[in-house]
Amino acid sequence: MGLLWRAGKKLSLIASAAAGGTAAALIATSDDPATALRLCTTVPHRLLRDAVTAANIAFDYEYSLRGLKEGSLEWEIVKHEVHLRSAEKLRDLCFKNGGIYIKLGQHLGQLEYLVPQEYVVTLRESMLNRCPVSSYEQICEVFKRELGDTPENIFAEFDPVPIASASLAQVHVARTHDGQKVAVKVQHTHMTETAAADNATVELIVNTLHRFFPSFDYRWLIDEINDSLPKELDFLVEAKNSEKCVENFRKLSPHVANYVYAPKVYWNLSTSKLLTMEFMDGVHINDVNTIRKLGIRPHELSRLVSQTFAEMMFKHGFVHCDPHSANLLVRPMPSGKRSILGWRKPQLILLDHGLYKELDFDTRFNYASLWKALVFSDANSIKEYSAKLGAGEDLYGLFAGVLTMRPWNRIVDQSPDHLVFNGTQSEISELQMYASEYFHQISELLRRLPRVILLMLKTNDCLRAVNNSLLQGSSLDTFFIIGKISSQAVIDAKMSQSRSLLSWLNVRLEKILLEVRLWGMQIVLWIYQIRKSLSWSDQGLL
């Protein structure tokens, strides 16, 4: 965090000039004088607010830690307190500015391998649940502009109070004139006006920090926002993504298709700024107590989440890249299907399909091969496919660590549970130590990796958080599923590329050997689960 001490000072010095320049640019390029005038009064203020917050955080670190011996108990206690204060200041800045800033806060809250735990906890807990809300008058303004009338005329019923609000939009419950209950997603009015200006402001800040401190390089994050935000702001793209996702499961993963659902889209009531969908009665995936009351086992739901996204990544090559808990609902299977023991089968409902990434054949094959190597502790293949995905031959171990949240000695360990993360205090402390020690190398790794792989990391982080909420840690079962589906995807890809009888026979032999190995893993998993159940029984008797 020492970089922030000096960066905050320099940033605050240039803020006034930059704010004026940004405002002037907006006036010069705007076709709407009224909007330009509003932006000229808000954008400079937001940039100055950014600079003041950065300087405030920088001063807090420098003043609070001055004179303390690095690594001492007192230094650690004070650093923890400064981390908490600074995370709260950053959170408040994101809420005050809204829009893109909240998206950035959400992303930072997932970077466990790079950001101090105090930031992760503060941002992750608040960014999903306390997003700003547009007024009903603003909602009516969007409706008139998009559909030509007010909500109460377009729908038979429309609740003016939103049931949820996110960084880019909020959701209202309504009922169509033919009696269908729907969810209406309405984009915040300020997003259209300030998105480009906010993006330019954040880009200015990041580039300024990098100019003075080359090792502080988050330009990859700006590149990703520039690419993904226009798509997320077009709700018709989101609607098409949701339908393509369901179609992929139906065609490419029919054995899972009934267990994965996306709300039906009402195209006649949808535009780029309004999205009308089937209303879903479901429970958020991190509400474990309610999930149990529904008769669904959290462990089985965790398996379904792992299988769903492994199929997307390794087989479909079309991946939902924002699977945080607010975007995943669960309900019992509508068919009423139950397990042998009477537990109800879960159905996973995917919401918010605005952020997807397509993996081309080579990327999908290399990513599947890397995960196969990680699960089977194959050090040579980990190195090979990490390099092919952009990590280079010098940072392959770090890349593997970022993917699994495990140190290298555990990654190459041959024990069945070598990738399992239990979330103990010692494991968390170990991760924080590595994040601090290898900060510059991690920043370099993120700079090197293609944007599509960066989004796979983000997806991976979201899924890890979901599984942690369901299981209070990761599960051997999760990695068995990933190993199985990634291995099948590798075999299928090789089979599709076979051009001779000999190569076809080689792939068939590899498939047979792989199935034997997976059966061995399955037996180990059963033994592991039986031993775990017995240990729980023993604890219950005590």
C-alpha positions, 0 to 999 in steps of 0.5 A: 500500500506504500504506493498509495501514500505518494500517489494520492498526493500527486493525484490530488495536485492534478485533479483540478486541471484534469477536471476542467479539461474533462468538462471542456471536452464534454461540452465540445463533443456533446450534441445535447447542451442540457446534458452537457451542462449537467455533466459539466457540474457533476464530472469535475466534482466527481473527479475532485472527490476521487482525488480527495479520497485518494489523498485522504487514504494516502495520508492515513497510511503514511501518518498512522504507520510512521515510526512503527517497525514493519512486521511488529505486532503494533504495526500489524494492528495499526495496519489492519485498522488503516486497511478497514478505514481506507476500505470504508472510504473507498466503499463510500466513494463508490456509492457516492459516484455510483455506476462504473465505480460500483462495478469497480468496487465489486471487481476489487472485492473479488481480488483476494489474491491481490487486495488486503482482506479488509478491502475484500470483506468490506467491498464484497459485503456492501457492493452487492446489497446497497446499490443506489436507487433511481426515483420513480420519476426517473423510471417513468422518464426511461419508460417514456423515452423507450416505450412511449408511455408510463409504466402504469399504462404499459402494464396492468400493475407496476410496483414503483418500489424496486425489489433489487438495485444494482450498479447499472439498473434496478428491478421492479415487479409488474403484471402484464395485461394478460396476467403474467407476473414479470420482472422489469429491469430499468437502467439508471438514467445517469448511466447513459449520461455519465458512463463515458465521462466516468470511464474517462475519469477512472482511466485518467486516474489509473494512467496517472498512477501508472505514469508515476509508479510503473509497477502500479499497473491496472490498465488491464482493468480499464481495457476490460471496462472499455470492452464490456461496459457498452455490452452490459448497457445494452439490455438486448445483448443481455436478452440474447445472451440468456437465450443462447445460454439456455440453448447451449445447455439444451444442445451441448449439455442435455444431461444438465439442461433441466437443472439450469434455467434463465427467465423467459424474455418478453421481447415486445416489452424490452429495449436496450434500456428496459428488459422485461422478463419472467418473474422468478420465485427463488432463493439467493444462493447464499441463503443457506438456511432457507435452502435447507428449509426447502429440502435442498442439500447445500452440498448438492447445490454446490455440485450443480453450480460447479457442473454448470460453469464447468460445462460453460467454460470447457464445453460451450465456450460461452461463459456467464462472467458475473456469477456472484450471489445476487445473480444466482437463485435456486428453487426446487425442481418444478417436476418435484424430483427428489433424491433416494434419501428424499432431498429435493433436487435443485434448479439453478436460475441464472440472472443478469446475462449482460457480461459473457465471454466467448472462448475460441477453440484454442483458448477453451482447449488450453484452459480445459487442459490447464484445469485438468493438469491442476486437478491431476497435479501434473506440473509439466502440463501446468507449466505448458498450458499456463504459458500458452494462456499468456502467463509465460514460463516464469509466472506459471506457478503464480498463475496456478496459485491465483486460479486455485488459491493454493501454494505451489507445494500443495498444487503439485501434491499428489494427495486427493484433496491437494486443492481443497481450501478450508478457509481456516485462519492459517490458510487465509493468513498464508494467502495474505502473506503471498499476496503482499510478497508477490504483489508486483509479480501478480500485477505483472501476471494480470497485465500479461493475461488476455482479457478473456482469461482475466474474466475467467479469473473473475468468474472463478473468484465469484464461484469460489465465494459462492461455494464458500457460502454453501460449504464454508470452504471448497470441496473435493467434490468440486475439483472432481467435477472440474477434473472430469468435465475439463478432461472430457472437453480435452478428449472431445477436442482431440477427437474432433482434430483427429485426422488419421486412424492412428491419432484416433486410436491414440485418443481412444486409448487416452480416453480409456486411461482417463476414465480409469483414473476418474473412477479411481478418483471417484472411489477416493471421493466416496471413501473421503465422504464416508470418513467425513460422515463418520467423523461428524457422527462421532462428534455428535455422540460426544 
